[in-house]
Amino acid sequence: MTTARAIALFDQVAPVYDELLPFFTGFGQQHIEWLAPAHGTRALDLGAGRGALTAALLARGCQVTAVDCAPGMVERISTQYPQVHEARVMDAHQLDFPDNSFDLVCAGFVVHLLDDPAVAAREIRRVLTPGGVFSFSLPGAVEAAPEWEFYGALFREFQPLIPVGEGRLSRPLDEEQFLAAGRFTGVGAIAIEQRLPVPDADTFWNWGLSHGSRAFFDALPADARTRFEARVRAELATMDPIVFAAGAKLWRGASPA
Ligand SMILES: C[S@@+](CC[C@H](N)C(=O)[O-])C[C@H]1O[C@@H](n2cnc3c(N)ncnc32)[C@H](O)[C@@H]1O
């Protein structure tokens, strides 16, 4: 099951997650700027990781509850953000909160990892107040960055070397169908992107091992992983400076009033 693999993987990377490049922090800030929640909003950060969304919500004066299936992530959120109302280990498919507990549920780069997104969508609607907002982000396209097309292409090229069922934790998701499963209305979406300065090739390679893509690298045969790394380093050697261009898509919908 994805959740068991997600727990193992995200516990493993929790100590360094989002510390090499502020990738999730940057997207988390843009995500919460887009939602612009009012001071005092009761917000649930679902699949909170190291707290990219939690930090941005706290900065706007929200009352933040953070949950994640990986205990290593939750421990670190509790330590780093003592202002959090509650930080708990929890599975998005089974939320241990009463109905109507939150005005806002947001999930950064999580919903494509779920075993059964429709079950989670119904749980999210249940814990939201009528009219409350659910918002999530997913990896997305980036404009005008042909020099980074090689990175996604390498994943596609090496994918056949990975046994079926191993490697990527993510699954294809039809976002509109997912929101419809929770009967969310007033659906909207925007594309966002960021350009992240990367100090050197080591930092970029180690960043790839510090988050979900680690599952892919760990599933590659050793010689293939060495070849993948060499190809990445060869591309980075042509860039001066190295500036990582990445895109994401933000989605939102409202719980039926
Ligand atoms: C890619 S990380 C994103 C973390 C954070 N939201 C961010 O934007 O940096 C995905 C997170 O979702 C968590 N996760 C995956 N499946 C989950 C589930 N079924 N229930 C709760 N958390 C889950 C992982 O443990 C991980 O911390």
The ligand as an ORCA input file, in Angstrom:
! r2SCAN-3c Opt
* xyz 0 1
  C       5.590     15.550     -0.798
  S       5.338     15.627      0.921
  C       4.613     17.242      1.126
  C       4.720     17.762      2.523
  C       4.193     19.165      2.740
  N       2.763     19.238      2.555
  C       4.891     20.152      1.850
  O       4.241     20.836      1.044
  O       6.133     20.243      1.970
  C       3.954     14.547      1.185
  C       3.623     14.353      2.637
  O       2.378     13.666      2.702
  C       2.455     12.690      3.705
  N       1.460     11.645      3.378
  C       1.480     10.757      2.357
  N       0.410      9.944      2.390
  C      -0.319     10.345      3.460
  C      -1.547      9.889      4.046
  N      -2.218      8.870      3.527
  N      -1.998     10.513      5.152
  C      -1.304     11.540      5.699
  N      -0.127     12.010      5.215
  C       0.342     11.426      4.090
  C       3.907     12.218      3.680
  O       4.301     11.602      4.871
  C       4.636     13.505      3.398
  O       5.044     14.168      4.566
*
